[in-house]
C-alpha cells in the first residue's frame, strides 16, 4: 500500500521534471511566456541545443480560453445597410456605443488595415 502510493506520486512529478528534448534529448528550459490578451502566462519548453520549442498544453488551453473570453463580448454580427445615393451605412449597437462613449454627430476615424477589416477609431 505504501509502495503503491510512493510510486504514484513519483509518476505525477515525471512530466514536470523530465524535460528532455524530444529531438536531441538535451535538457530543456521551462520558460513562462506572456501572450497578448491572456492573463495567465503560458509555459513553454525550449531547447538550447537544437532550438526545439513547445508549449505546455494545459497552460496553452487556459490562455486561449482567456483570449476568447475577452474577444467574445466585442464581436457582434451586424448588417451593412443601404443609404441614399448608393452610400452604405451601419447602425451602431447600443452596447457598442455605450462602451465607446460615443454620441450622434461625433467624428471618428476609419482605417482599413487589410481586406477583411475596417477599424473605427474614436477620437
Ligand atoms: Zn533539442
Backbone and ligand atoms as CSV (ligand in chain L), in Angstrom:
chain,resi,resn,atom,element,x,y,z
A,1,UNK,N,N,0.838,-1.210,0.000
A,1,UNK,CA,C,0.000,0.000,0.000
A,1,UNK,C,C,0.868,1.254,0.000
A,2,UNK,N,N,1.853,1.235,0.883
A,2,UNK,CA,C,2.737,2.400,0.994
A,2,UNK,C,C,3.571,2.583,-0.286
A,3,UNK,N,N,4.053,1.449,-0.810
A,3,UNK,CA,C,4.894,1.493,-2.014
A,3,UNK,C,C,4.095,2.010,-3.213
A,4,UNK,N,N,2.856,1.565,-3.251
A,4,UNK,CA,C,1.997,1.955,-4.366
A,4,UNK,C,C,1.799,3.468,-4.408
A,5,UNK,N,N,1.613,4.021,-3.231
A,5,UNK,CA,C,1.391,5.457,-3.122
A,5,UNK,C,C,2.635,6.237,-3.564
A,6,UNK,N,N,3.766,5.736,-3.125
A,6,UNK,CA,C,5.034,6.398,-3.444
A,6,UNK,C,C,5.263,6.388,-4.960
A,7,UNK,N,N,4.998,5.213,-5.540
A,7,UNK,CA,C,5.183,5.082,-6.975
A,7,UNK,C,C,4.294,6.035,-7.749
A,8,UNK,N,N,3.095,6.233,-7.249
A,8,UNK,CA,C,2.153,7.094,-7.939
A,8,UNK,C,C,2.594,8.552,-7.892
A,9,UNK,N,N,3.052,8.989,-6.725
A,9,UNK,CA,C,3.434,10.389,-6.623
A,9,UNK,C,C,4.690,10.671,-7.456
A,10,UNK,N,N,5.536,9.678,-7.595
A,10,UNK,CA,C,6.725,9.848,-8.431
A,10,UNK,C,C,6.309,10.011,-9.896
A,11,UNK,N,N,5.317,9.241,-10.275
A,11,UNK,CA,C,4.830,9.329,-11.642
A,11,UNK,C,C,4.200,10.681,-11.938
A,12,UNK,N,N,3.516,11.223,-10.923
A,12,UNK,CA,C,2.867,12.516,-11.115
A,12,UNK,C,C,3.884,13.637,-11.358
A,13,UNK,N,N,5.054,13.466,-10.784
A,13,UNK,CA,C,6.057,14.511,-10.923
A,13,UNK,C,C,6.856,14.378,-12.220
A,14,UNK,N,N,6.744,13.258,-12.833
A,14,UNK,CA,C,7.570,12.994,-14.011
A,14,UNK,C,C,7.447,14.038,-15.133
A,15,UNK,N,N,6.208,14.419,-15.529
A,15,UNK,CA,C,6.143,15.356,-16.650
A,15,UNK,C,C,6.797,16.702,-16.356
A,16,UNK,N,N,6.850,17.082,-15.088
A,16,UNK,CA,C,7.450,18.363,-14.730
A,16,UNK,C,C,8.971,18.294,-14.745
A,17,UNK,N,N,9.513,17.174,-14.258
A,17,UNK,CA,C,10.958,17.099,-14.098
A,17,UNK,C,C,11.655,16.598,-15.359
A,18,UNK,N,N,10.975,15.752,-16.075
A,18,UNK,CA,C,11.599,15.174,-17.256
A,18,UNK,C,C,11.450,16.126,-18.444
A,19,UNK,N,N,12.413,16.998,-18.618
A,19,UNK,CA,C,12.318,17.983,-19.689
A,19,UNK,C,C,13.325,17.701,-20.789
A,20,UNK,N,N,13.447,16.432,-21.115
A,20,UNK,CA,C,14.373,16.081,-22.187
A,20,UNK,C,C,13.773,16.465,-23.529
A,21,UNK,N,N,14.593,17.048,-24.361
A,21,UNK,CA,C,14.137,17.455,-25.693
A,21,UNK,C,C,13.788,16.215,-26.518
A,22,UNK,N,N,12.591,16.200,-27.154
A,22,UNK,CA,C,12.209,15.031,-27.953
A,22,UNK,C,C,13.064,14.869,-29.214
A,23,UNK,N,N,13.783,15.894,-29.575
A,23,UNK,CA,C,14.592,15.822,-30.794
A,23,UNK,C,C,16.029,15.413,-30.519
A,24,UNK,N,N,16.652,16.048,-29.509
A,24,UNK,CA,C,18.072,15.767,-29.275
A,24,UNK,C,C,18.347,15.268,-27.865
A,25,UNK,N,N,17.282,15.123,-27.052
A,25,UNK,CA,C,17.324,14.642,-25.665
A,25,UNK,C,C,18.140,15.515,-24.714
A,26,UNK,N,N,18.494,16.698,-25.113
A,26,UNK,CA,C,19.159,17.629,-24.193
A,26,UNK,C,C,18.133,18.154,-23.200
A,27,UNK,N,N,18.595,18.664,-22.075
A,27,UNK,CA,C,17.695,19.206,-21.068
A,27,UNK,C,C,17.090,20.526,-21.565
A,28,UNK,N,N,15.754,20.616,-21.478
A,28,UNK,CA,C,15.107,21.836,-21.966
A,28,UNK,C,C,14.842,22.802,-20.825
A,29,UNK,N,N,14.724,24.050,-21.181
A,29,UNK,CA,C,14.400,25.085,-20.207
A,29,UNK,C,C,12.894,25.250,-20.159
A,30,UNK,N,N,12.369,25.497,-18.941
A,30,UNK,CA,C,10.954,25.802,-18.816
A,30,UNK,C,C,10.825,27.319,-18.717
A,31,UNK,N,N,10.146,27.923,-19.678
A,31,UNK,CA,C,10.038,29.379,-19.712
A,31,UNK,C,C,8.574,29.795,-19.747
A,32,UNK,N,N,8.217,30.710,-18.860
A,32,UNK,CA,C,6.845,31.244,-18.872
A,32,UNK,C,C,6.775,32.368,-19.904
A,33,UNK,N,N,5.796,32.253,-20.775
A,33,UNK,CA,C,5.654,33.236,-21.842
A,33,UNK,C,C,4.356,33.990,-21.661
A,34,UNK,N,N,4.427,35.300,-21.813
A,34,UNK,CA,C,3.199,36.102,-21.717
A,34,UNK,C,C,2.635,36.279,-23.120
A,35,UNK,N,N,1.361,35.949,-23.240
A,35,UNK,CA,C,0.703,36.078,-24.538
A,35,UNK,C,C,-0.286,37.232,-24.485
A,36,UNK,N,N,-0.329,37.989,-25.548
A,36,UNK,CA,C,-1.209,39.147,-25.605
A,36,UNK,C,C,-2.657,38.748,-25.353
A,37,UNK,N,N,-3.343,39.517,-24.526
A,37,UNK,CA,C,-4.761,39.328,-24.196
A,37,UNK,C,C,-5.040,38.131,-23.286
A,38,UNK,N,N,-4.029,37.400,-22.888
A,38,UNK,CA,C,-4.237,36.308,-21.933
A,38,UNK,C,C,-3.662,36.732,-20.585
A,39,UNK,N,N,-4.415,36.459,-19.530
A,39,UNK,CA,C,-3.949,36.864,-18.196
A,39,UNK,C,C,-2.867,35.931,-17.669
A,40,UNK,N,N,-3.038,34.652,-17.892
A,40,UNK,CA,C,-2.091,33.680,-17.368
A,40,UNK,C,C,-0.934,33.474,-18.332
A,41,UNK,N,N,0.274,33.359,-17.780
A,41,UNK,CA,C,1.403,33.065,-18.665
A,41,UNK,C,C,1.328,31.631,-19.168
A,42,UNK,N,N,1.886,31.400,-20.328
A,42,UNK,CA,C,1.902,30.061,-20.906
A,42,UNK,C,C,3.274,29.447,-20.659
A,43,UNK,N,N,3.283,28.194,-20.226
A,43,UNK,CA,C,4.535,27.506,-20.009
A,43,UNK,C,C,5.054,26.974,-21.336
A,44,UNK,N,N,6.298,27.268,-21.615
A,44,UNK,CA,C,6.885,26.740,-22.843
A,44,UNK,C,C,8.175,26.002,-22.510
A,45,UNK,N,N,8.535,25.067,-23.367
A,45,UNK,CA,C,9.764,24.306,-23.206
A,45,UNK,C,C,10.691,24.649,-24.359
A,46,UNK,N,N,11.885,25.054,-24.029
A,46,UNK,CA,C,12.811,25.463,-25.068
A,46,UNK,C,C,14.132,24.717,-24.948
A,47,UNK,N,N,14.618,24.252,-26.091
A,47,UNK,CA,C,15.879,23.529,-26.110
A,47,UNK,C,C,16.967,24.431,-26.694
A,48,UNK,N,N,18.025,24.642,-25.902
A,48,UNK,CA,C,19.121,25.491,-26.377
A,48,UNK,C,C,19.973,24.789,-27.426
A,49,UNK,N,N,19.952,23.466,-27.393
A,49,UNK,CA,C,20.822,22.703,-28.290
A,49,UNK,C,C,20.350,22.757,-29.749
A,50,UNK,N,N,19.066,22.449,-29.950
A,50,UNK,CA,C,18.583,22.355,-31.334
A,50,UNK,C,C,17.504,23.376,-31.670
A,51,UNK,N,N,17.085,24.158,-30.673
A,51,UNK,CA,C,16.087,25.182,-30.946
A,51,UNK,C,C,14.653,24.693,-30.883
A,52,UNK,N,N,14.462,23.454,-30.421
A,52,UNK,CA,C,13.105,22.914,-30.289
A,52,UNK,C,C,12.289,23.772,-29.333
A,53,UNK,N,N,11.020,24.001,-29.677
A,53,UNK,CA,C,10.169,24.866,-28.881
A,53,UNK,C,C,8.779,24.265,-28.820
A,54,UNK,N,N,8.244,24.185,-27.612
A,54,UNK,CA,C,6.907,23.613,-27.479
A,54,UNK,C,C,6.161,24.286,-26.335
A,55,UNK,N,N,4.840,24.321,-26.457
A,55,UNK,CA,C,4.029,24.866,-25.374
A,55,UNK,C,C,3.449,23.741,-24.543
A,56,UNK,N,N,3.332,24.002,-23.277
A,56,UNK,CA,C,2.690,23.031,-22.390
A,56,UNK,C,C,1.190,23.160,-22.632
A,57,UNK,N,N,0.556,22.037,-22.939
A,57,UNK,CA,C,-0.817,22.053,-23.432
A,57,UNK,C,C,-1.823,22.700,-22.471
A,58,UNK,N,N,-1.735,22.333,-21.195
A,58,UNK,CA,C,-2.717,22.805,-20.228
A,58,UNK,C,C,-2.707,24.333,-20.102
A,59,UNK,N,N,-1.523,24.907,-19.991
A,59,UNK,CA,C,-1.430,26.356,-19.839
A,59,UNK,C,C,-1.798,27.069,-21.127
A,60,UNK,N,N,-1.532,26.407,-22.247
A,60,UNK,CA,C,-1.878,26.993,-23.548
A,60,UNK,C,C,-3.393,27.069,-23.705
A,61,UNK,N,N,-4.069,25.989,-23.324
A,61,UNK,CA,C,-5.527,25.954,-23.438
A,61,UNK,C,C,-6.172,27.022,-22.548
A,62,UNK,N,N,-5.570,27.213,-21.376
A,62,UNK,CA,C,-6.090,28.203,-20.447
A,62,UNK,C,C,-5.973,29.603,-21.044
A,63,UNK,N,N,-4.832,29.869,-21.654
A,63,UNK,CA,C,-4.590,31.180,-22.261
A,63,UNK,C,C,-5.550,31.422,-23.419
A,64,UNK,N,N,-5.772,30.391,-24.223
A,64,UNK,CA,C,-6.682,30.525,-25.365
A,64,UNK,C,C,-8.100,30.834,-24.881
A,65,UNK,N,N,-8.486,30.177,-23.793
A,65,UNK,CA,C,-9.801,30.431,-23.207
A,65,UNK,C,C,-9.928,31.885,-22.767
A,66,UNK,N,N,-8.885,32.401,-22.162
A,66,UNK,CA,C,-8.907,33.783,-21.682
A,66,UNK,C,C,-8.991,34.770,-22.841
A,67,UNK,N,N,-8.268,34.459,-23.912
A,67,UNK,CA,C,-8.299,35.339,-25.080
A,67,UNK,C,C,-9.698,35.348,-25.681
A,68,UNK,N,N,-10.296,34.173,-25.789
A,68,UNK,CA,C,-11.645,34.076,-26.360
A,68,UNK,C,C,-12.662,34.820,-25.499
A,69,UNK,N,N,-12.518,34.717,-24.189
A,69,UNK,CA,C,-13.450,35.375,-23.281
A,69,UNK,C,C,-13.378,36.881,-23.438
A,70,UNK,N,N,-12.201,37.378,-23.763
A,70,UNK,CA,C,-12.042,38.814,-23.949
A,70,UNK,C,C,-12.603,39.266,-25.274
A,71,UNK,N,N,-12.502,38.424,-26.269
A,71,UNK,CA,C,-12.943,38.820,-27.600
A,71,UNK,C,C,-14.450,38.744,-27.767
A,72,UNK,N,N,-15.061,37.747,-27.158
A,72,UNK,CA,C,-16.466,37.479,-27.445
A,72,UNK,C,C,-17.420,38.639,-27.177
A,73,UNK,N,N,-17.289,39.402,-26.075
A,73,UNK,CA,C,-18.281,40.457,-25.875
A,73,UNK,C,C,-18.165,41.595,-26.875
A,74,UNK,N,N,-17.054,41.655,-27.607
A,74,UNK,CA,C,-16.854,42.744,-28.542
A,74,UNK,C,C,-17.255,42.389,-29.966
A,75,UNK,N,N,-17.522,41.119,-30.202
A,75,UNK,CA,C,-17.827,40.702,-31.557
A,75,UNK,C,C,-19.333,40.596,-31.745
A,76,UNK,N,N,-19.868,41.457,-32.564
A,76,UNK,CA,C,-21.301,41.484,-32.803
A,76,UNK,C,C,-21.559,41.440,-34.306
A,77,UNK,N,N,-22.483,40.584,-34.696
A,77,UNK,CA,C,-22.793,40.484,-36.115
A,77,UNK,C,C,-23.766,41.591,-36.500
A,78,UNK,N,N,-23.421,42.329,-37.518
A,78,UNK,CA,C,-24.301,43.398,-37.967
A,78,UNK,C,C,-24.408,43.422,-39.470
A,79,UNK,N,N,-25.450,44.083,-39.957
A,79,UNK,CA,C,-25.675,44.142,-41.391
A,79,UNK,C,C,-25.358,45.541,-41.917
A,80,UNK,N,N,-24.710,45.571,-43.062
A,80,UNK,CA,C,-24.457,46.851,-43.723
A,80,UNK,C,C,-25.750,47.277,-44.401
A,81,UNK,N,N,-26.156,48.506,-44.186
A,81,UNK,CA,C,-27.422,48.966,-44.763
A,81,UNK,C,C,-27.177,49.939,-45.916
A,82,UNK,N,N,-28.163,49.941,-46.822
A,82,UNK,CA,C,-28.066,50.831,-47.990
A,82,UNK,C,C,-28.667,52.181,-47.643
A,83,UNK,N,N,-27.941,53.225,-47.890
A,83,UNK,CA,C,-28.458,54.566,-47.687
A,83,UNK,C,C,-28.741,55.173,-49.056
A,84,UNK,N,N,-29.207,56.395,-49.078
A,84,UNK,CA,C,-29.469,57.039,-50.369
A,84,UNK,C,C,-28.167,57.314,-51.107
A,85,UNK,N,N,-28.268,57.510,-52.394
A,85,UNK,CA,C,-27.119,57.804,-53.267
A,85,UNK,C,C,-26.050,56.715,-53.220
A,86,UNK,N,N,-26.491,55.472,-53.116
A,86,UNK,CA,C,-25.591,54.319,-53.131
A,86,UNK,C,C,-24.556,54.295,-51.995
A,87,UNK,N,N,-24.799,55.061,-50.974
A,87,UNK,CA,C,-23.864,55.028,-49.858
A,87,UNK,C,C,-24.262,53.903,-48.910
A,88,UNK,N,N,-23.291,53.423,-48.167
A,88,UNK,CA,C,-23.568,52.336,-47.230
A,88,UNK,C,C,-23.410,52.826,-45.793
A,89,UNK,N,N,-24.144,52.206,-44.943
A,89,UNK,CA,C,-24.075,52.612,-43.538
A,89,UNK,C,C,-24.208,51.431,-42.605
A,90,UNK,N,N,-24.050,51.697,-41.341
A,90,UNK,CA,C,-24.141,50.641,-40.340
A,90,UNK,C,C,-24.650,51.245,-39.038
A,91,UNK,N,N,-25.647,50.599,-38.461
A,91,UNK,CA,C,-26.108,51.078,-37.166
A,91,UNK,C,C,-25.103,50.688,-36.103
A,92,UNK,N,N,-24.946,51.527,-35.126
A,92,UNK,CA,C,-24.076,51.146,-34.019
A,92,UNK,C,C,-24.940,50.578,-32.912
A,93,UNK,N,N,-24.625,49.369,-32.564
A,93,UNK,CA,C,-25.315,48.709,-31.468
A,93,UNK,C,C,-25.217,49.578,-30.200
A,94,UNK,N,N,-26.305,49.620,-29.436
A,94,UNK,CA,C,-26.344,50.469,-28.252
A,94,UNK,C,C,-25.222,50.147,-27.252
A,95,UNK,N,N,-24.940,48.872,-27.096
A,95,UNK,CA,C,-23.893,48.466,-26.160
A,95,UNK,C,C,-22.518,48.918,-26.639
A,96,UNK,N,N,-22.318,48.843,-27.957
A,96,UNK,CA,C,-21.038,49.282,-28.524
A,96,UNK,C,C,-20.874,50.777,-28.307
A,97,UNK,N,N,-21.943,51.515,-28.618
A,97,UNK,CA,C,-21.899,52.972,-28.458
A,97,UNK,C,C,-21.642,53.351,-27.006
A,98,UNK,N,N,-22.280,52.635,-26.101
A,98,UNK,CA,C,-22.127,52.951,-24.694
A,98,UNK,C,C,-20.711,52.646,-24.201
A,99,UNK,N,N,-20.178,51.493,-24.630
A,99,UNK,CA,C,-18.847,51.130,-24.138
A,99,UNK,C,C,-17.761,52.018,-24.737
A,100,UNK,N,N,-18.049,52.604,-25.919
A,100,UNK,CA,C,-17.073,53.524,-26.519
A,100,UNK,C,C,-17.344,54.971,-26.133
A,101,UNK,N,N,-18.517,55.182,-25.525
A,101,UNK,CA,C,-18.940,56.516,-25.116
A,101,UNK,C,C,-18.998,57.485,-26.303
A,102,UNK,N,N,-19.710,57.089,-27.340
A,102,UNK,CA,C,-19.864,57.982,-28.489
A,102,UNK,C,C,-21.337,58.344,-28.685
A,103,UNK,N,N,-21.526,59.551,-29.214
A,103,UNK,CA,C,-22.886,60.042,-29.453
A,103,UNK,C,C,-23.034,60.439,-30.912
A,104,UNK,N,N,-24.276,60.679,-31.339
A,104,UNK,CA,C,-24.529,61.112,-32.708
A,104,UNK,C,C,-23.824,62.423,-33.022
A,105,UNK,N,N,-23.319,62.556,-34.211
A,105,UNK,CA,C,-22.658,63.790,-34.622
A,105,UNK,C,C,-21.169,63.808,-34.327
A,106,UNK,N,N,-20.709,62.818,-33.627
A,106,UNK,CA,C,-19.293,62.762,-33.270
A,106,UNK,C,C,-18.437,62.327,-34.462
A,107,UNK,N,N,-17.213,62.815,-34.538
A,107,UNK,CA,C,-16.325,62.446,-35.629
A,107,UNK,C,C,-15.436,61.280,-35.218
A,108,UNK,N,N,-15.286,60.344,-36.139
A,108,UNK,CA,C,-14.423,59.188,-35.875
A,108,UNK,C,C,-13.481,58.995,-37.060
A,109,UNK,N,N,-12.435,58.244,-36.855
A,109,UNK,CA,C,-11.506,57.944,-37.934
A,109,UNK,C,C,-11.689,56.491,-38.366
A,110,UNK,N,N,-11.811,56.299,-39.649
A,110,UNK,CA,C,-11.958,54.951,-40.191
A,110,UNK,C,C,-10.694,54.589,-40.957
A,111,UNK,N,N,-10.137,53.433,-40.629
A,111,UNK,CA,C,-8.972,52.961,-41.390
A,111,UNK,C,C,-9.206,51.529,-41.833
A,112,UNK,N,N,-8.540,51.151,-42.888
A,112,UNK,CA,C,-8.686,49.800,-43.438
A,112,UNK,C,C,-7.329,49.104,-43.403
A,113,UNK,N,N,-7.062,48.343,-42.365
A,113,UNK,CA,C,-5.739,47.702,-42.227
A,113,UNK,C,C,-5.517,46.561,-43.215
A,114,UNK,N,N,-6.560,45.894,-43.633
A,114,UNK,CA,C,-6.441,44.841,-44.641
A,114,UNK,C,C,-7.796,44.636,-45.301
A,115,UNK,N,N,-7.902,43.646,-46.172
A,115,UNK,CA,C,-9.135,43.471,-46.950
A,115,UNK,C,C,-10.290,42.863,-46.166
A,116,UNK,N,N,-10.045,42.484,-44.915
A,116,UNK,CA,C,-11.113,41.852,-44.148
A,116,UNK,C,C,-11.580,42.683,-42.958
A,117,UNK,N,N,-10.953,43.809,-42.735
A,117,UNK,CA,C,-11.307,44.571,-41.549
A,117,UNK,C,C,-11.357,46.062,-41.821
A,118,UNK,N,N,-12.235,46.740,-41.095
A,118,UNK,CA,C,-12.072,48.187,-41.001
A,118,UNK,C,C,-12.173,48.588,-39.543
A,119,UNK,N,N,-11.385,49.582,-39.202
A,119,UNK,CA,C,-11.284,49.983,-37.804
A,119,UNK,C,C,-11.845,51.379,-37.639
A,120,UNK,N,N,-12.734,51.539,-36.687
A,120,UNK,CA,C,-13.275,52.858,-36.390
A,120,UNK,C,C,-12.631,53.341,-35.100
A,121,UNK,N,N,-11.916,54.430,-35.229
A,121,UNK,CA,C,-11.193,54.936,-34.076
A,121,UNK,C,C,-11.925,56.140,-33.512
A,122,UNK,N,N,-12.190,56.076,-32.222
A,122,UNK,CA,C,-12.891,57.173,-31.562
A,122,UNK,C,C,-11.870,58.171,-31.042
A,123,UNK,N,N,-12.021,59.415,-31.512
A,123,UNK,CA,C,-11.083,60.484,-31.179
A,123,UNK,C,C,-10.805,60.588,-29.718
L,1,ZN,ZN,ZN,16.931,19.717,-28.625
